[in-house]
Amino acid sequence: MITVQLESYEMECAEDVGRRRRKSSDGYTFRTGRGDSTNMDVDILGAQAEMAVAKALNLYWPAGVGTFKNVLDVPPFEVQTTQLGLNLILRDSDLHDSVTKSTPYILVWNVVPEFILVGWYSRQDYLDPSWRRSDYWLVPHHRLNQMEDHEVYNKFAIL
């Protein structure tokens, strides 16, 4: 696990991106795996987690708005954030999407202003049938690959 602390100006920048994302998606409801969400906090925390991943791995963060499913969160990764201790959700729609079907997903626990990069998982990795839910997979956080085991970490990480 890697812990990253965002500075106040980084938090504000990501918050702005999250607000823009919410505004661009007004009227839509997305399945989060933990229920439907139209809550702006989800967009803000998501953007902050993406910034934390980019900062930890020394990668460019495109901070996309209105690019849902067309641009990776922090290339070459998709980022999912949740509360401390929860697991990674891989949605069926993500696993079959042409952009994300072979993409590694990073689980980030938000303990604002700290973000913990728990680990990563890819569709090519084994999905245990016991992790299956109605329309997603719930990958236990202790079964994720370590961040240090990804080639991007070894090439670019600055922590």
PyMOL commands that set and color helices and strands:
alter all, ss='L'
color gray80, all
select helices_A, chain A and resi 8-24+40-57+92-96+129-131+141-143+147-149+151-156
alter helices_A, ss='H'
color red, helices_A
select strands_A, chain A and resi 2-5+30-31+36-37+78-82+88-91+105-111+114-121+136-139
alter strands_A, ss='S'
color yellow, strands_A
deselect
rebuild
show_as cartoon
